[in-house]
Structure formats: structure tokens, C-alpha cells
Amino acid sequence: MSLPLHSATDHEAGDAAAKAGEHFARALAAKDSATLRSLIADTVDFQALTPGRHWQAATSSEVVDQIVLGKWFEPDDDIQRLESVSTNELPGREHVDYRLRVRNADGDHVVEQQAYYNTDGARITWMRVLCSGYLKLGDDS
């Protein structure tokens, strides 16, 4: 089942901290750099693990422009859809996991990420991401 891609600003205000993770996943799926930057505090403690690399950033621009849309999902990577997204609240921390279907010159892939984060109410101030990497799909997927 494919979920529709919406701007992160389409949702009602509600509980901003709980929704920040879902907004992040939807903005990522849309490759919406402006919305991604608006969801991340100007100063952030960001770290991530992808297969073979540890990433760190201290600003929203570094996270979005240099890492997420600069290296992880490059211009030639077509994020075709957000296949799933779920959120959960932990004591003092939020969690989001999401799965993306991505097409590039190497074919069709699935990418899944798990993220734990804190907010200042609306913007992400601390985030840790674990990524599956690009997992190639077969012709029958």
C-alpha cells in the first residue's frame, strides 16, 4: 500500500512533537528541502548510521543539503513513494520509521530508516537515524 505524499504543512497543528517525525518522512519522500529545513532546528545534534558510514551534522542546512538530499538521496534518485510510516512516543523521546521506494540508474530499491528524535516543541533538535541502505528489488517487486 502506498501512502499519498503531502507537504508537511498540510496537517493540522496538533501535537507538533509527535507529528514532526511523520512530517519529516513525508517531506523526505517529496524531496522537499525547504520543509525538511523548517522541521529541523537551526542548531541540531544529528548523527546517523548508513551501511559503511557514520554521519554527523550541527545545522539544519548540513543535515538536509549535505547529507539527506546531498548524499543519501541524490538528484538522480527518484523517490517514487512513501510505502509506510509509523510513529511512536517513548519517555522523553519520539520515534519514526519509514520505508521509501526509490528508483535510480541501478534499478528499483527499498530504503528503510528508523529515527529517534527530540524537539523544542515543533522543530527537531536531536536526531539519530539508522538506515538499511538501498536494497535492490527484483523484477517481480
GROMACS elastic network, one bead per residue, 0.5 to 0.9 nm:
[ bonds ]
;  ai    aj funct       b0    kb
    1    83     6  0.63122   500
    1    84     6  0.77965   500
    2    81     6  0.64716   500
    2    82     6  0.62414   500
    2    84     6  0.70864   500
    3    81     6  0.71202   500
    3    82     6  0.57212   500
    3    83     6  0.58949   500
    3    84     6  0.66831   500
    3    85     6  0.84215   500
    4    26     6  0.87332   500
    4    81     6  0.76755   500
    4    82     6  0.73819   500
    4    83     6  0.89964   500
    5    26     6  0.60656   500
    5    27     6  0.80486   500
    5    29     6  0.70376   500
    5    30     6  0.65082   500
    5    81     6  0.73043   500
    5    82     6  0.70631   500
    6     9     6  0.80119   500
    6    10     6  0.64736   500
    6    11     6  0.85707   500
    6    23     6  0.86847   500
    6    26     6  0.63605   500
    6    27     6  0.75592   500
    6    30     6  0.77206   500
    7    10     6  0.54338   500
    7    11     6  0.81387   500
    7    23     6  0.77043   500
    7    26     6  0.68594   500
    7    27     6  0.62053   500
    7    30     6  0.77047   500
    7    32     6  0.79592   500
    7    35     6  0.76487   500
    8    11     6  0.65808   500
    8    20     6  0.84982   500
    8    22     6  0.80282   500
    8    24     6  0.71919   500
    8    25     6  0.87253   500
    8    26     6  0.63566   500
    8    27     6  0.58727   500
    8    35     6  0.66939   500
    8    36     6  0.84926   500
    8    39     6  0.86944   500
    9    12     6  0.77793   500
    9    13     6  0.86563   500
    9    23     6  0.78171   500
    9    35     6  0.79200   500
   11    14     6  0.83708   500
   11    19     6  0.87562   500
   11    23     6  0.84941   500
   12    15     6  0.89388   500
   13    16     6  0.62311   500
   13    19     6  0.85690   500
   14    17     6  0.89354   500
   14    18     6  0.86535   500
   14    19     6  0.78588   500
   15    18     6  0.55683   500
   15    19     6  0.62441   500
   15    20     6  0.86398   500
   15   121     6  0.83636   500
   15   122     6  0.84939   500
   16    19     6  0.51083   500
   16    20     6  0.58612   500
   16   119     6  0.85957   500
   16   121     6  0.60863   500
   16   123     6  0.81189   500
   17    20     6  0.52744   500
   17    21     6  0.76822   500
   17    94     6  0.74678   500
   17   118     6  0.75776   500
   17   119     6  0.58734   500
   17   120     6  0.77977   500
   17   121     6  0.54384   500
   17   122     6  0.56047   500
   17   123     6  0.75117   500
   17   124     6  0.80327   500
   18    21     6  0.66513   500
   18    22     6  0.78754   500
   18    87     6  0.73126   500
   18    88     6  0.75666   500
   18    89     6  0.69814   500
   18    94     6  0.65626   500
   18    95     6  0.83569   500
   18   122     6  0.89956   500
   19    22     6  0.53083   500
   19    23     6  0.60550   500
   19    24     6  0.84901   500
   19    87     6  0.79646   500
   19   122     6  0.86039   500
   20    23     6  0.50288   500
   20    24     6  0.59865   500
   20    25     6  0.86776   500
   20    39     6  0.67792   500
   20    40     6  0.89724   500
   20    94     6  0.88924   500
   20    96     6  0.89378   500
   20   119     6  0.80326   500
   20   122     6  0.67831   500
   20   123     6  0.70522   500
   20   124     6  0.71896   500
   21    25     6  0.63029   500
   21    26     6  0.87124   500
   21    39     6  0.89043   500
   21    86     6  0.86142   500
   21    87     6  0.68448   500
   21    94     6  0.76487   500
   21    95     6  0.69821   500
   21    96     6  0.53451   500
   21    97     6  0.82535   500
   21   115     6  0.79655   500
   21   116     6  0.85937   500
   21   117     6  0.78734   500
   21   124     6  0.85137   500
   22    25     6  0.50979   500
   22    26     6  0.62045   500
   22    27     6  0.85278   500
   22    85     6  0.67544   500
   22    86     6  0.71790   500
   22    87     6  0.67765   500
   22    96     6  0.66984   500
   22    97     6  0.85029   500
   22    98     6  0.84537   500
   23    26     6  0.51684   500
   23    27     6  0.59952   500
   23    28     6  0.84002   500
   23    35     6  0.85558   500
   23    36     6  0.82967   500
   23    39     6  0.77637   500
   24    27     6  0.51924   500
   24    28     6  0.60058   500
   24    29     6  0.85654   500
   24    35     6  0.80894   500
   24    36     6  0.61764   500
   24    39     6  0.68319   500
   24    40     6  0.87626   500
   24    96     6  0.89277   500
   25    28     6  0.50852   500
   25    29     6  0.61538   500
   25    30     6  0.86813   500
   25    36     6  0.89684   500
   25    82     6  0.78836   500
   25    85     6  0.71353   500
   25    96     6  0.80516   500
   25    97     6  0.81180   500
   25    98     6  0.65056   500
   25    99     6  0.87589   500
   26    29     6  0.50648   500
   26    30     6  0.62974   500
   26    31     6  0.85235   500
   26    32     6  0.86512   500
   26    82     6  0.71588   500
   26    85     6  0.84736   500
   27    30     6  0.50632   500
   27    31     6  0.59503   500
   27    32     6  0.51272   500
   27    33     6  0.74837   500
   27    34     6  0.87522   500
   27    35     6  0.61795   500
   27    36     6  0.58950   500
   28    32     6  0.62111   500
   28    33     6  0.77235   500
   28    35     6  0.87125   500
   28    36     6  0.68758   500
   28    68     6  0.81805   500
   28    69     6  0.82706   500
   28    73     6  0.89067   500
   28    79     6  0.86658   500
   28    82     6  0.89581   500
   29    32     6  0.77606   500
   29    79     6  0.59439   500
   29    80     6  0.77502   500
   29    81     6  0.64546   500
   29    82     6  0.58283   500
   29   100     6  0.69585   500
   29   101     6  0.89312   500
   30    33     6  0.86355   500
   30    79     6  0.72677   500
   30    80     6  0.87161   500
   30    81     6  0.82687   500
   30    82     6  0.86977   500
   31    34     6  0.89956   500
   31    35     6  0.89104   500
   31    36     6  0.82498   500
   31    69     6  0.71644   500
   31    73     6  0.82501   500
   31    79     6  0.77444   500
   32    35     6  0.55614   500
   32    36     6  0.62221   500
   32    37     6  0.87602   500
   33    36     6  0.50235   500
   33    37     6  0.61099   500
   33    38     6  0.85566   500
   33    64     6  0.64813   500
   33    65     6  0.74683   500
   33    69     6  0.75341   500
   34    37     6  0.52256   500
   34    38     6  0.62205   500
   34    39     6  0.88030   500
   34    64     6  0.88699   500
   35    39     6  0.62785   500
   35    40     6  0.88708   500
   36    39     6  0.52330   500
   36    40     6  0.65998   500
   36    60     6  0.81549   500
   36    64     6  0.66622   500
   37    40     6  0.53213   500
   37    41     6  0.76427   500
   37    42     6  0.79941   500
   37    60     6  0.54353   500
   37    61     6  0.64742   500
   37    63     6  0.81834   500
   37    64     6  0.64190   500
   37    65     6  0.88174   500
   38    41     6  0.72516   500
   38    42     6  0.84920   500
   38    60     6  0.80979   500
   38   123     6  0.73158   500
   39    60     6  0.84373   500
   39   122     6  0.71672   500
   39   124     6  0.61046   500
   40    43     6  0.80282   500
   40    44     6  0.70328   500
   40    59     6  0.81500   500
   40    60     6  0.54213   500
   40    61     6  0.88303   500
   40    63     6  0.84781   500
   40    64     6  0.88933   500
   40   119     6  0.85251   500
   40   122     6  0.86406   500
   40   123     6  0.50341   500
   40   125     6  0.64733   500
   40   126     6  0.87588   500
   41    44     6  0.56893   500
   41    59     6  0.73316   500
   41    60     6  0.61046   500
   41   119     6  0.82880   500
   41   120     6  0.81973   500
   41   122     6  0.87637   500
   41   123     6  0.52278   500
   41   124     6  0.55634   500
   41   125     6  0.53959   500
   41   126     6  0.87301   500
   42    58     6  0.82334   500
   42    59     6  0.53068   500
   42    60     6  0.51659   500
   42    61     6  0.77124   500
   42   123     6  0.88855   500
   42   125     6  0.82748   500
   43    58     6  0.57044   500
   43    60     6  0.65706   500
   43   125     6  0.69485   500
   44    57     6  0.72908   500
   44    59     6  0.53362   500
   44    60     6  0.65900   500
   44    63     6  0.87064   500
   44   124     6  0.72096   500
   44   126     6  0.56709   500
   44   127     6  0.77820   500
   45    56     6  0.78178   500
   45    57     6  0.65954   500
   45    58     6  0.54404   500
   45    59     6  0.77985   500
   45   125     6  0.62684   500
   45   127     6  0.63602   500
   45   128     6  0.84679   500
   46    55     6  0.79183   500
   46    56     6  0.55567   500
   46    57     6  0.51577   500
   46    58     6  0.62947   500
   46    59     6  0.81892   500
   46    60     6  0.89241   500
   46    63     6  0.73210   500
   46   125     6  0.80454   500
   46   126     6  0.58335   500
   46   128     6  0.60858   500
   46   129     6  0.82323   500
   47    54     6  0.72355   500
   47    55     6  0.53922   500
   47    57     6  0.65998   500
   47    58     6  0.89936   500
   47   126     6  0.84919   500
   47   127     6  0.64447   500
   47   128     6  0.50608   500
   47   129     6  0.65820   500
   48    53     6  0.83026   500
   48    54     6  0.57827   500
   48    56     6  0.66169   500
   48   115     6  0.86970   500
   48   127     6  0.80402   500
   48   128     6  0.53856   500
   48   130     6  0.57902   500
   48   131     6  0.77268   500
   49    52     6  0.77853   500
   49    53     6  0.59407   500
   49    55     6  0.63227   500
   49   128     6  0.81897   500
   49   129     6  0.63066   500
   49   131     6  0.61988   500
   49   132     6  0.89403   500
   50    53     6  0.53578   500
   50    54     6  0.65442   500
   50    55     6  0.79626   500
   50    72     6  0.88804   500
   50   129     6  0.83446   500
   50   130     6  0.62759   500
   50   132     6  0.67091   500
   50   133     6  0.61115   500
   51    54     6  0.84632   500
   51   131     6  0.72335   500
   51   132     6  0.69751   500
   51   133     6  0.59165   500
   55    67     6  0.77694   500
   56    62     6  0.87881   500
   56    63     6  0.80857   500
   56    67     6  0.87530   500
   57    60     6  0.79106   500
   57    61     6  0.87960   500
   57    62     6  0.57554   500
   57    63     6  0.57882   500
   57    66     6  0.89118   500
   57    67     6  0.82984   500
   58    61     6  0.86446   500
   58    62     6  0.68659   500
   58    63     6  0.75943   500
   59    62     6  0.52694   500
   59    63     6  0.63874   500
   59    64     6  0.87894   500
   60    63     6  0.50888   500
   60    64     6  0.61307   500
   60    65     6  0.82271   500
   61    64     6  0.52418   500
   61    65     6  0.54349   500
   61    66     6  0.71631   500
   61    67     6  0.89540   500
   62    65     6  0.55555   500
   62    67     6  0.64724   500
   62    68     6  0.86131   500
   62    70     6  0.89998   500
   63    66     6  0.60005   500
   63    67     6  0.51833   500
   63    68     6  0.60079   500
   63    69     6  0.82733   500
   63    70     6  0.87385   500
   64    67     6  0.57717   500
   64    69     6  0.56118   500
   64    70     6  0.71021   500
   65    68     6  0.65279   500
   65    69     6  0.54230   500
   65    70     6  0.50963   500
   65    71     6  0.84266   500
   66    69     6  0.66336   500
   66    71     6  0.65308   500
   67    71     6  0.50338   500
   67    72     6  0.61721   500
   67    73     6  0.83769   500
   68    71     6  0.59889   500
   68    72     6  0.50274   500
   68    73     6  0.61013   500
   68    74     6  0.82525   500
   69    72     6  0.59750   500
   69    74     6  0.56323   500
   69    75     6  0.75925   500
   70    73     6  0.65669   500
   70    74     6  0.56361   500
   70    75     6  0.80294   500
   71    74     6  0.56477   500
   72    77     6  0.88864   500
   72   133     6  0.88045   500
   73    76     6  0.79313   500
   73    77     6  0.56777   500
   73    78     6  0.81295   500
   73    79     6  0.80665   500
   73   102     6  0.88150   500
   74    77     6  0.53129   500
   74    78     6  0.84210   500
   75    78     6  0.74635   500
   76   103     6  0.84822   500
   76   104     6  0.61386   500
   76   105     6  0.77378   500
   77   102     6  0.64069   500
   77   103     6  0.58972   500
   77   105     6  0.80076   500
   78    81     6  0.89085   500
   78   101     6  0.84716   500
   78   102     6  0.54915   500
   78   103     6  0.50553   500
   78   104     6  0.61075   500
   79    82     6  0.77900   500
   79   100     6  0.67385   500
   79   101     6  0.59317   500
   79   103     6  0.64425   500
   79   104     6  0.87505   500
   80   100     6  0.75459   500
   80   101     6  0.55517   500
   80   102     6  0.55818   500
   80   103     6  0.68468   500
   81    84     6  0.89436   500
   81    99     6  0.87043   500
   81   100     6  0.58995   500
   81   101     6  0.54005   500
   81   102     6  0.74026   500
   82    85     6  0.73716   500
   82    98     6  0.73431   500
   82    99     6  0.60835   500
   82   101     6  0.64977   500
   83    98     6  0.74434   500
   83    99     6  0.53843   500
   83   100     6  0.55338   500
   83   101     6  0.66203   500
   83   110     6  0.89946   500
   84    97     6  0.79932   500
   84    98     6  0.53306   500
   84    99     6  0.52380   500
   84   100     6  0.73653   500
   85    96     6  0.70539   500
   85    97     6  0.56477   500
   85    99     6  0.66249   500
   86    95     6  0.82429   500
   86    96     6  0.56397   500
   86    97     6  0.55128   500
   86    98     6  0.65364   500
   87    94     6  0.74631   500
   87    95     6  0.54771   500
   87    97     6  0.65608   500
   87    98     6  0.88512   500
   88    93     6  0.89337   500
   88    94     6  0.60586   500
   88    95     6  0.50580   500
   88    96     6  0.64404   500
   88    97     6  0.89028   500
   89    92     6  0.79831   500
   89    93     6  0.63047   500
   89    95     6  0.60905   500
   89    96     6  0.88514   500
   90    93     6  0.50110   500
   90    94     6  0.56637   500
   90    95     6  0.72387   500
   91    94     6  0.80373   500
   92   118     6  0.75141   500
   93   116     6  0.67495   500
   93   117     6  0.58919   500
   93   118     6  0.54223   500
   93   119     6  0.84511   500
   94   115     6  0.82958   500
   94   116     6  0.56550   500
   94   117     6  0.52795   500
   94   118     6  0.61819   500
   94   119     6  0.84790   500
   95   114     6  0.74495   500
   95   115     6  0.56844   500
   95   117     6  0.63518   500
   95   118     6  0.89196   500
   96   113     6  0.83016   500
   96   114     6  0.60182   500
   96   115     6  0.53201   500
   96   116     6  0.65935   500
   96   117     6  0.83319   500
   97   112     6  0.73331   500
   97   113     6  0.56599   500
   97   115     6  0.61710   500
   97   116     6  0.87935   500
   98   111     6  0.83665   500
   98   112     6  0.57321   500
   98   113     6  0.56484   500
   98   114     6  0.67768   500
   98   115     6  0.87787   500
   99   110     6  0.68182   500
   99   111     6  0.56628   500
   99   113     6  0.65655   500
  100   109     6  0.82377   500
  100   110     6  0.56587   500
  100   111     6  0.52030   500
  100   112     6  0.63052   500
  100   113     6  0.86250   500
  101   108     6  0.71766   500
  101   109     6  0.58509   500
  101   111     6  0.65593   500
  101   112     6  0.89502   500
  102   107     6  0.83195   500
  102   108     6  0.58027   500
  102   109     6  0.51062   500
  102   110     6  0.60289   500
  102   111     6  0.72284   500
  102   134     6  0.82271   500
  103   106     6  0.75684   500
  103   107     6  0.55337   500
  103   109     6  0.61144   500
  103   110     6  0.86992   500
  104   107     6  0.53755   500
  104   108     6  0.66370   500
  104   109     6  0.81402   500
  105   108     6  0.85652   500
  106   109     6  0.85145   500
  106   136     6  0.82325   500
  107   136     6  0.71281   500
  107   137     6  0.77155   500
  107   138     6  0.89262   500
  108   134     6  0.89876   500
  108   135     6  0.83963   500
  108   136     6  0.59851   500
  108   137     6  0.55572   500
  108   138     6  0.78190   500
  108   139     6  0.85465   500
  108   141     6  0.85761   500
  109   134     6  0.56958   500
  109   135     6  0.51289   500
  109   137     6  0.52029   500
  109   138     6  0.87240   500
  110   132     6  0.87026   500
  110   133     6  0.81916   500
  110   134     6  0.59533   500
  110   135     6  0.52546   500
  110   136     6  0.66267   500
  110   137     6  0.69353   500
  111   131     6  0.72938   500
  111   132     6  0.60170   500
  111   133     6  0.57599   500
  111   134     6  0.51673   500
  111   135     6  0.63180   500
  112   130     6  0.84982   500
  112   131     6  0.59608   500
  112   132     6  0.53652   500
  112   133     6  0.72566   500
  112   134     6  0.82690   500
  112   135     6  0.88742   500
  113   129     6  0.66469   500
  113   130     6  0.56010   500
  113   132     6  0.62608   500
  113   133     6  0.83924   500
  114   128     6  0.82373   500
  114   129     6  0.56205   500
  114   130     6  0.52390   500
  114   131     6  0.65808   500
  114   132     6  0.87108   500
  115   127     6  0.67221   500
  115   128     6  0.54930   500
  115   130     6  0.64316   500
  115   131     6  0.87277   500
  116   126     6  0.81729   500
  116   127     6  0.56635   500
  116   128     6  0.52990   500
  116   129     6  0.66172   500
  117   124     6  0.65967   500
  117   125     6  0.74235   500
  117   126     6  0.53030   500
  117   128     6  0.64113   500
  117   129     6  0.86476   500
  118   121     6  0.85783   500
  118   123     6  0.83467   500
  118   124     6  0.57630   500
  118   125     6  0.57981   500
  118   126     6  0.51394   500
  118   127     6  0.66474   500
  119   122     6  0.60457   500
  119   123     6  0.51559   500
  119   125     6  0.51047   500
  119   126     6  0.69112   500
  119   127     6  0.89507   500
  120   123     6  0.56886   500
  120   124     6  0.66630   500
  120   125     6  0.64234   500
  121   124     6  0.81308   500
  124   127     6  0.69999   500
  131   134     6  0.87328   500
  132   135     6  0.74483   500
  137   140     6  0.79117   500
  137   141     6  0.59281   500
  138   141     6  0.55341   500
